[in-house]
């Protein structure tokens, strides 16, 4: 029961004019006046970080009628965060987005990612805002690609010795190609996801490794590569 102060009780009633609803937001190809949690449907991402900024999380949720149907949790920079991510990926599906916002996901970065994602969804700034019927449940796996691995880029550089490519979206960098001026013009990588799949199918590790090697840029001598370096050793 709502309690009113004596001052409010003593006031006369003034009739309310037009009843303006909430501004419509784009949701899965429709314009929706969202009044309740069940009015929200969207697929999008949020990035969060922990208080000491030691690590970050990218959280992707597929929400249908206010319920989380799919969750993808990707973390970087903090070893403990991976264990929190395992828990989050288990408990988030099936919750409403309001429940998820108020769920302790243990890791500060994942909690922050949930907050940022919530803001995007309820304001209509989702990846699926203008996609008719939204994105199917499984879109998160498609984000990872055929190797079902996160897209990670790890580069290191110093003023004294220049840049080192360590990890690209394609995979683990094994060699960098340099031209006659010692500038980077290409690189070699091993797709760890593909290699693991080959091994699971029965290939020996050496065969699987060789089948998973790829190149990007001007890697061959014919394209101007003068020498190659191992970015982790040389």
Steps between C-alpha positions, in 0.01 A plus 500: 500500500639835398515761776460871421608794710235729649604770253428274204177369655375859532558576130217506250522267198602639164416275207786363296504586134627284213663175605826486311650152483872427482684591183506204260834321472614279210482130583554224248356699209211651698440822691398402853371705792671302773305517826594168658802270500317255271484773235876479443654284229855558374841353431799714591829528686637683801859551610596528867811543709587436864576772754880463487466467119699178489268331254201543272190305401292503183151372575255413220135425579212394277179614667154390385191645672709613794660158559869428435507209256873504423814630669858531374761607756851586377773619737856620474778603734394331825531130577233500771251664266475184288354310794245775563416490128433125523249568776341793316450300179318235704269720706412786262287307245141480622515820706322820409734785414393673824589189703834481319574865573454428870683166505843496665719365222798502742738670258483878494574505126210266417264702722607818323454336160146401605427860597630641172312239297176567692521869415539425130210256493245713685585806291468313171871509409532130425672314218166353395301827524413505131518125426155354434427235766843570650788256504446130557613333821845385398619839377755504781667187366508657154689795651778256592532359149575143392778453752269597788772720651497861611652755264806622687770739391823521698777731381812617678737778406797698630668813373833323497403178320171568323181296480426132560180333378406231754134415438264595219136420433620221272709342775838471671771692312808288431699721259515858383616583149732801463603683184845636416438797729402270788138613485219248564324399179330174600473225756446128546249360746366172632126470548487325837131421467551323168808319628314367802213386280741314269657324800155404632424344161811283519784699343834486678607834652762577233258439214229701674745786561609515136141487373408795723771741383398808304654826380387858468647790307815483290655194656693331218842606362327567168292765677800672654561307821875505570506328838275351766510531877336312785318779691539318832872427471674744270 
